[in-house]
Amino acid sequence: MARRYAISKTWEGKATSTPPYKVGFIINAMTGDIILEIDAPYFNDAPPPSEPGKCLNLHEFEAVEVFLAAYPNDDDSAQYSPYLEIQIGPHGHYNLVFFLQEADFKNMDTSIELDRAPTVRINKTTGRWTAEVAVPSFFLPEPACGDDLSVTWMMNSYALHGTGEEREYLAHSPVPGPRPNFHQLNYFVPLVLFETLETRMTIDRTNSMATEKIRQSSMAAYSSMGLAAGAGGDVTSRLIADVMRGGGGGGPKNPAMYEEDEDENSSVENEPTTLKGVFKFGGDSPAVGGGKGAASGADNVDMHEAVVKKIKEMNIRLEDLEEKYSQHLQPTVKLLQKSQPEISVMHAFVTKRKGLSIKSRMLILTSKARLMYFDLQGNYKGAVPWSVTKPVSTHLVSSKKFQVKVFDKSRTYHFTDPQGAERWIKVIDMFTNAQRAYLKTSMAKAP
């Protein structure tokens, strides 16, 4: 069933006597494409002086414009969301424009073409025109995919007709300003569609034009800093592989294009070197060894050993952890009379994304329930905030992509592991489940 929206107000939100426009969206169950349906009043404006097909200046004629933006991350501003602008006219003309961020006209891509032109019909009896167009899933920016098979983008739609002083600009969600400016992503509204389980399993919505263009921008950023061939020597194979995996590494970045993704003032020294339990505790955590809400150190050691044992039983194959990373682990964690070395229970090279920044990182989950990430040179770049009383939560986005959310939902970390995301979900959840059980036991033993 199509999800329909009306365009029935002027661009600034005022009432209009113009008959409403209707824009419908539905996901093609076979391809994952969005089928866009338009039902609009026909004003018989002069058509573009070109054959039906792609028309770069279609916005100057009678047309309907639909904007689809990536669903913003919890820690991202909407203005940094990639989006696709779709323009359809009543005479068979169309235009597609892709933006990496809000109103980035300097870097917009107007070269995109449809394999199949829109199907357009004009009914002069009713004074309306209709159009249907299939927008390939690869063209679509990354949506939020829910466990209920929902797929959510951000959307706004507009209509244009008339000439000169009589030209009218209409909008579904009004935008402010002294003149019509449709590129205001903060005023987009959620577009929630549903796909089939088969579509969810076969279409990787993280593999999109947006991802490719971000990677291309990463390569361009390196080139602009003099690292490309012909500007001081060839880029090493390691650097090229790093950029193609998602950029970052130890090389420079263009500060105008990328938002820093690391935790400022974060260092290994900021992490506690001893534990009140084997897991990382915040200041509000229960104390081990006595007091209200306390569990014995032996109980906590048993919990630690049980979790690590279960993880080992999963037979997850890991590459050897290089010394440049393992040196950041604590060699001995003292707890009462027992000493436990901090070990890696899961590690892999992943890509970490925040906004337009995609970087290659070594992600390590330790037996101390620390989830840390490092650059390719072994430098510590940050850790996901996590304690017993403030556990993280996880979300499986696709077979290779997963999210880790901090306790108060103020930050979402986005990771992609080419070897699979589900193993991270299982191991992280194993830790958080053990921590919850530990707290429950602690409360039960409280006097």
N, C-alpha and C positions, 0 to 999 in steps of 0.2 A: 504494500500500500504506500502510495506517495505521500510525502510530507509537504504540505502546501503553505505558502506564505503570500500575503497580499502586499502590494505596493500601492498605498492609498493616501499618502500624505506628501506634501512638498518636502524637499530635502531638509528644511529646517523645522519640520513638524507641524506645519499649518494645514488646515483643511483645504481640499480642492474639489472642484466640480468634475474633474476628470474621472471617467469610469475606472474602477480598480484594475490593476494588473495582477495576475496570479502566476506564481512561480512554484513549481513542484520538483521534488527530488526523490529518487528511488535508487537503490543499489541493484545492479544487475547481478543476479545470483550466480551466473556462470563466469563472469569476468571480474567482478568486483568494481566495475566502472560505475560512475554516477550517471544516471539518465536524468537530464534536465528538461523539464516540460514548461513551456511558456504559453500563457493565454493572455493576450494583450489587446487593448483597443487600437484600431488602425486609423492613423491620421492622414495617410496618403501623402506624407512628405516626399519630396524628391529623393530618389534612391541614390546611392553612391554611383559615380560615373565609371564603374568597373563591373566586370563580370561577377556573378555570384561566387563566393569563396572568401578567402582571407582578405580582409580590408583593414589596413593599419589605422586609418582615420575614421573608423566606424563611429566613434564617440561623437563625431560632429553631425551625425545624422539621427534619424529615428531609430532607437535601439533600446534593448534591455541589457543591463549589466549585472552580472552576478559575481560576487567576490567570495572565495572560499579560502580560509586561513587555517593554518595548523592550530590545533587546540593548545593554548599556552600552558607551559609547565607551571607547577606551583611556585617556582622561584624565578620565573621569567616574566618580563614585561611583554604585554601583547604587541607592542610596537616592533619587537624583534622576531615576530612570527613570520615565516614564509607564507606567501599567499598567491593564489591564481585568480586573475581577472578574466572573466568570460563575457564577451560582448556578442549579442545576437541581434540581427536586423530582420525586418519583415520580408526582405527581398532575397534571402539566401546568403547574405554576407555574415561573416563572423570574424572575431579577432580574439586571440589568447595572449595574455601578457603575464609573465611570471616575475615575482618580486621576492627577494630574499628577506627584506624587512620593509617596514612601513615607508611608502613614498620614496623608495630608493630608485629614482628614475635614471640615475646615472648608470646603474648596473642592471636595469630591467632587461628581460629577454622577450623580444617580440617575434622571435623566429619560429615559435611553436605552431605546428599545423595539425589539423585533425585528419585522420585517415579517411573519415567519411563525413561529408558536409552535413550541416543541419537539415532536417526535413522541415520545410516551412510551407504553410498554407495561409492564404488570405481569403476571408469570407466577406465579400463586399455587402452581402445582404445583412449580416449581423454587425458589420463594421468592426470586426475583430480579426486578429491573426494569431496563429498558433505555430509553435516550433518545438522540435524534439532534437536533442543532441546528446550523444554519448561522450562523456569526458573520461578518457582512459585513467585507470587507477594510478598509473605511474606518474601522471601529471599532477595528481592531487597531493597537497601538503599532508604531513603526518597528522592523523587524527588521534583522539584518545579512544582506545578500544576497551570496552567494559566486559566483565565476566558474563553479562547477560546478552552478549553478542551485539551490544550497541556500538555504534561508531559515531564519534562526535567531532565535528569541525566547528569553526566559528564562521558566520556568514552574514553578509548584508547584500541587498539587491536594490537596484535603482532603475529608473526609466527616464528616457530623454525623448523629447519631440518638440517640433516647432522651430522657428528660425527667428533670429534677431531678438527684439524685445519681447516677442511672444514665445520664446523658447522656454520650456518648462522642465524642471528637474524634480523628480519624485524619488522617494526613498521608503524602504520598509522600516528601517531603524534610522530616525533622523540624526543628522550630524550638525554640529555647531560651526560657526564661523561667518565671516562677512560675505563669503561666496561659496558655491558648492565645492566641497572637497570630499570625494568618496573614499579617499585613502586614510581613514581614521579608524584604526583597528580596535580602539577601545570602545567603539560603539557597535561593534559586531555582536550578533546574538548566537547562542548555540544552535547548531543544526544537528539533531540527533536522529540517526537512521539505524536500521538493524540489518545485519547480514546473516546468512545461513552459516551453520557450523562448517559446511564444506568450504564455503568462501573463506572463513576465518583460517581454516587449516591450509589452504592453498595460496592465499594472497598475503604476501609480506608487505604490509603498509609502511614499514620502516625503510623499505627499498623504493625510494621515490626520486623524482626530479630534484626535490629540495636537498636530499642527501648528496646527490651527485654534484649539485652546484656549490654546496658548502665545501665539498672536497676540492672542487676546482678552485674555489676562492682561497682555500688553504695553500694550494700549490702556487697560486698567483702571489700570495703574501710572501712566500719564501722567495720567489723569483724577484719580487720588488725589493727585497733586502739584499740582493746581490749574491744569492746562493745558487742561481741557475747556471747552466752551461753558458760559457762565454762571459761570465761575470766573476772571474776569480776561480775558474775550474769547474769540473763537473760535480753535480750533486752526488754524494755517495749513494750506493745502493741501499744502505741502511736508512738514510734520510728519505729517499724516494719511497721506500716501503712504509716508513713511518707516516709520511704525508698521505699516501694513498689509503692507509688504514684509517685515517681520520685526522691527520695533522697533529701538530704539537711537538712531542719529543723535546729535545733540548734546544731546538732552533728558535729563532725569533718569530714574533707574530705581529701583525698589523694592528695596533691598538685601536684604530678607527673602525676596524671590521669585527674584532673579536672582543668579547667580554671575558675577563679573567675568570677561570673556573675553579681556582684553588682557594683554599681557606687561608686568608691573610693571618699573619702572626701565628701560624700553626707550625709546630715543630715537635720532634720526638721528645725533646726535653720537657714539653708541656704535659706529656702523658705521665701518669703516676708510675713510679718504679717499684712500688710494693702494692700489695692488694690487701683490702680488708676481706676480700673473697677472691676467688680465682678470676672472676669476671670483673670488668671495669665498673667501679662504683662511683656515683656522683656524691656530692656532699649530703644528699638527703637519703642515702642508702642506709639500710640497717647495718649496725656494727656487728662484726663477728666476735664472739667470745663473751657475750653477755648483754644485758639490757633488753628493753622491750623490743620485740620484733626481731630478735637475734636468733640465728641458727648456729650450731657449732661449726668450728672450722673443719672438723672431720666430715660433717655432712656436706659442706661445700666442696671439699676435696673429692668426695665420692661422686658428687654431681658432675664435677669437671671430668673425672676419669670416665664416668659412664657416657657422657656426651662424646668425648674423643673416641672412645671404643666403638660407639655406634657409627660414627663417621668413618672410621677405618673399615668397619664391616661393609660399608657401601662400595668399597673397592673402586673409588674414584681415582683414575689414573692422572697423576700430576707429573709434570716435568720437574727436574731437580731445580730447587730454588737457588739462584745465583747468590754468591756471597754479598754482592752489592745491595741485595735486598734483605738477606737473612741477618745481616749485621744490625739491622734495626730492631730485631726481636730481642726480648729480654732473656739473657741466658739462664737466669734463675729467678723464680718468683717464690718468695718465702712465705709460707703459711703455717703458723704455729711451728711444729717440729718437722714439717715436710717441705721439701723443695720441689717445685715443678718448673721445668723449662717452658718458656713460651714457644710454641711450635706453629707452623703454618698447617692448617687443616684444609685450606683451599686457596689456590692462587692461580692466576692466569693473566695473560695479556688481554686487555679489553679496550674498548673505546669508551670514553666518558664524555658526555655531552652536557653543556649548559648554554642555553641560547644558541648563538651561531658558532660557538666554540666546540669543536670535536677534537679530542686529544687521545693519543695512545697512552695507556697507563698499565702498570703492573698492579693488579688488585689482589690484596692479601687479606684473608680472614684467619685470625690466629686463635689458638686455644684460649686466649684471654678475652675472646669476643671483641677483638679490635678489628675493624674493617678499614684498612688503610690503603692508600694508593700512592704510587711512586712514578716518576718519569723514567724514561728508558735508560737514563744514566744512573739510576738507583737513588736519586734524590727524593726525600720524603716530601710529598706535596699536600697531604691532608688526611683526615680520617672522618668517617661518618659518625656524628655524635650518637653515642649509644651507652646506656648503663642499665643495670638491673631494673631500676625503678622507672626508667624511661626507655623502654625497648623500641627497636625499629619495627617497621612492617614492610612486607614485600609485595610486589605485584608482577606477575608474569605477563609481559606485553606480547611477546612472540617467542618462537622457538629459540631465538638468539638474544633477545632483548629483555631486560628486567629493570625494575625500579626498586629503590630502597627509600622509604620515607621515614623521617625522624619523628620522634614521639608526638610533638605538637603540630605536625603537618606543615611546619613553616618552610621545609626544604625537601625537595625530592631529588634524589641522585639517579641519573639515567646511565645505565651501563649496557654495552653490547658485547657478548662473548661469542666469537665464531664457533666455539666448541659446544655451545649450548647454555641456555640460561636456567633451565630447570634444576640443574645440580646446585646452583647458587641458592635458589629458592629453598630447596630441601634442607641444605646445611644451615642457612641463616635461621630458618624457621625452627630447626632442631634446637639451636641455641636459645632462641626466645621462648620456646615452649619449656625448656629446662629451667630458664630463669623464672618464668611464671610459677612453675612447680616449686622452685626454691623459695620464692616469696610466700607462697601459700603455706609451705611447711614452717617457715619462719614465724608467720603470724599464729599458726596453730600452737607453736611452742612458747609463745609469749606468755609471761605470767599474768 
